[in-house]
Each structure stands twice: as C-alpha cells, then as structure tokens.
Amino acid sequence: MAEQLADIIDLPTEYVTWHSPAEALWVASTPTAYVGMVDRNHDGFVATDCTGRELGVYATQESARVAVYGAWVSPARVEETSEQALIA
C-alpha cells in the first residue's frame, strides 16, 4: 500500500496567510500562530521568523517569504544551517 506524503513528511496542517498591515511590511500567520514577517529596507527584503530571529536579507519579496515559511515548517533545519554558517 502506498504511503501518503503527509505520513512520510511531518508538515504543518494549517494554511499560512500573508497580510500587509503597513507599507513595506508583510506578516505571515495561521489561524492559531504567528509565522514571521518580511519587511523592506534599503538593503532588500528582511525575513524574520516567529521568534524574531533574522533569517537574512533577500533580493525579492518572494525569496524572503520562502525563508519565513521554511523556518516555520522546519525550525530545526534552519538552526542547523545557522550553526554551520557560524562555523564556516
């Protein structure tokens, strides 16, 4: 019997929505949780996770949104990547 993707990968089951409460600011949330945000400054699009940790500055809003979503879906993987970046 074939396994369903949801059985193989432990993904969140809630939908993420994006809202723009102010110019150059986009906030991601689910019905029950704050996911993170993207804000635009002179350097580009700054992605921040749900704990307030900066994930990086990106050239496009879409790339920054992907980083926020990725940190929400797999927070341990983001922490490992950050630790590896500090070591290198």
C-alpha positions, 0 to 999 in steps of 0.5 A: 500500500502506498504511503501518503506524503503527509505520513512520510513528511511531518508538515504543518496542517494549517494554511499560512496567510500573508497580510500587509498591515503597513507599507513595506511590511508583510506578516505571515500567520495561521489561524492559531500562530504567528509565522514571521514577517518580511519587511523592506529596507534599503538593503532588500527584503528582511525575513524574520521568523516567529521568534524574531530571529533574522533569517537574512536579507533577500533580493525579492519579496518572494525569496524572503517569504520562502525563508519565513515559511521554511523556518516555520515548517522546519525550525530545526533545519534552519538552526542547523544551517545557522550553526554551520554558517557560524562555523564556516 
